[in-house]
Amino acid sequence: MRLITNSLHDEVAATLREQIFAGLLVPGTFLDEAALCQQLEISRTPLREALKVLTAEGLLRHEPRRGCFVNEVTERDLDEIFPVIALLEGRCAYEAARNASDAELRELDVLHDKLARHAKARRINDYYATNHVIHEAIITLANNRWLAQVIGDLRKILKLARLQQLHAPGRLEQSLSEHLAVFAALKARDSEGAEAAMRTHLTRQREALREVAQQRKLRLMS
């Protein structure tokens, strides 16, 4: 049995979080405390503290007398989260347009070139990865830790849904166009334009996800 340290429950939470995001613990999975203690070689105390952390993050749900389950993200959840994250990331773009240095904008230019190349070659996984880096860069340029913290928490929930909005017809090209619109506003130091473009980008993400879900439903019915 491993010795308990002040940071052990954080380490356990990180391990379980990674397993959730990797799809090893799928939505709806019951977390068997005894089995996890044996697997991770820990006592119940740090495990239960870790479960509290992940429940507070929204990755788990606790049901009285039943225990913890990996949370499931519903269409209603997505409808409620996307308008909020659009507002928050829009504000990040607004602040980034005011704060970014010329050198930082050049770094963003390189990232957008990569994004365009991935889109042209239809390398969707690479596009997703570069897209993530660009969003994180804009959040960093906003230099507002409270915005970054709330967006990070919401993105953890969205990650549970394993979203694949780029598979909607025409979405890859549309997404690239939206990113370039955000970047054009950033380069022009147009705070309001950058905010509006980012909000449009995230709103259209939700529309594309709805279309993908509808297509999936139709395939299951056919």
ZIMOJO-V177533 format. One record per residue. PSI is psi in whole degrees, 0 to 359 (none if undefined). Layout:
psi:PSI
psi:PSI
//
This chain:
psi:132
psi:148
psi:142
psi:130
psi:169
psi:331
psi:1
psi:319
psi:330
psi:321
psi:317
psi:317
psi:319
psi:320
psi:313
psi:322
psi:316
psi:320
psi:323
psi:311
psi:331
psi:353
psi:9
psi:331
psi:100
psi:158
psi:135
psi:349
psi:133
psi:133
psi:106
psi:108
psi:317
psi:316
psi:320
psi:321
psi:318
psi:316
psi:317
psi:355
psi:52
psi:168
psi:176
psi:334
psi:305
psi:328
psi:313
psi:325
psi:321
psi:320
psi:324
psi:319
psi:312
psi:330
psi:319
psi:328
psi:346
psi:3
psi:334
psi:158
psi:140
psi:127
psi:123
psi:135
psi:3
psi:320
psi:201
psi:142
psi:149
psi:130
psi:153
psi:132
psi:122
psi:169
psi:324
psi:319
psi:314
psi:319
psi:327
psi:327
psi:317
psi:318
psi:327
psi:313
psi:332
psi:319
psi:315
psi:313
psi:332
psi:317
psi:324
psi:317
psi:321
psi:311
psi:323
psi:322
psi:331
psi:330
psi:333
psi:136
psi:167
psi:321
psi:320
psi:324
psi:326
psi:323
psi:321
psi:325
psi:317
psi:317
psi:321
psi:329
psi:316
psi:317
psi:316
psi:320
psi:319
psi:320
psi:316
psi:321
psi:357
psi:40
psi:84
psi:318
psi:319
psi:324
psi:314
psi:315
psi:315
psi:322
psi:316
psi:316
psi:320
psi:314
psi:316
psi:323
psi:318
psi:322
psi:318
psi:318
psi:333
psi:331
psi:45
psi:102
psi:333
psi:318
psi:313
psi:320
psi:313
psi:318
psi:318
psi:318
psi:317
psi:323
psi:331
psi:318
psi:315
psi:327
psi:332
psi:326
psi:351
psi:58
psi:142
psi:59
psi:340
psi:353
psi:353
psi:141
psi:127
psi:358
psi:324
psi:312
psi:321
psi:318
psi:316
psi:316
psi:320
psi:318
psi:318
psi:328
psi:318
psi:314
psi:322
psi:319
psi:322
psi:314
psi:327
psi:358
psi:34
psi:89
psi:311
psi:323
psi:320
psi:318
psi:313
psi:320
psi:321
psi:319
psi:319
psi:317
psi:312
psi:327
psi:320
psi:333
psi:314
psi:320
psi:319
psi:321
psi:321
psi:322
psi:318
psi:317
psi:320
psi:319
psi:320
psi:318
psi:318
psi:323
psi:322
psi:330
psi:338
psi:none
//
